[in-house]
Amino acid sequence: MADGTVFYSLASGTLGNKEDWYRLVVPDDGTDPFVEHAWAIHNADGDTEFNGESSMSVPDFLSKGYPEDAKMSLRRLLGALNAG
């Protein structure tokens, strides 16, 4: 079982109908932590029109075009985990 912590979420779009969540997953088996990105886009009625998720390594997440606020939140979380 892997432990995960949501470190950033964002609602955007004209009606806040596009949602993104970013979660740091720390596997119990000693493998490297990774980031899960989940998203959902809702139509005007509030029904989910499209959703999905992807996983990537921490270095990949930090080097790609994800929101800078999300990257800063991940860096803070990693710093806190390493300090503890």
HUMONOR-V706855 format. One record per residue. PHI is phi in whole degrees, -180 to 180 (none if undefined). PSI is psi in whole degrees, 0 to 359 (999 if undefined). OMEGA is omega in whole degrees, 0 to 359 (none if undefined). Layout:
<<PHI:PSI:OMEGA> <PHI:PSI:OMEGA>>
//
This chain:
<<none:134:180> <-102:144:176> <-93:137:180> <-135:147:180> <-132:123:174> <-71:123:181> <-111:351:179> <-164:141:172> <-143:156:185> <-151:134:170> <-112:128:181> <-138:187:184> <93:167:184> <-56:319:181> <-110:16:185> <67:29:187> <-88:359:176> <-114:121:182> <-119:139:177> <-130:141:175> <-131:140:178> <-123:132:186> <-133:134:173> <-90:125:180> <-110:127:178> <-114:101:182> <-64:146:178> <-74:343:185> <-86:7:177> <87:358:176> <-73:167:185> <-64:145:173> <-62:157:178> <-145:168:181> <-107:134:170> <-107:132:176> <-115:120:176> <-117:148:181> <-146:159:176> <-148:140:175> <-121:125:184> <-106:144:175> <-81:180:185> <-62:336:179> <-83:355:180> <92:356:178> <-75:146:179> <-74:123:181> <-93:324:184> <-155:137:174> <-149:166:179> <-179:181:176> <-156:157:176> <-144:159:179> <-125:147:178> <-153:161:177> <-68:159:178> <-60:313:179> <-61:322:178> <-63:315:179> <-59:314:183> <-69:336:183> <-97:353:182> <-97:182:186> <-86:36:177> <-76:162:183> <-56:137:180> <-61:325:177> <-62:323:178> <-67:319:179> <-64:318:179> <-64:320:179> <-64:320:178> <-65:317:179> <-60:318:178> <-63:316:180> <-62:314:180> <-62:320:178> <-62:317:179> <-66:320:179> <-67:321:180> <-71:331:179> <-75:334:183> <-91:999:none>>
//
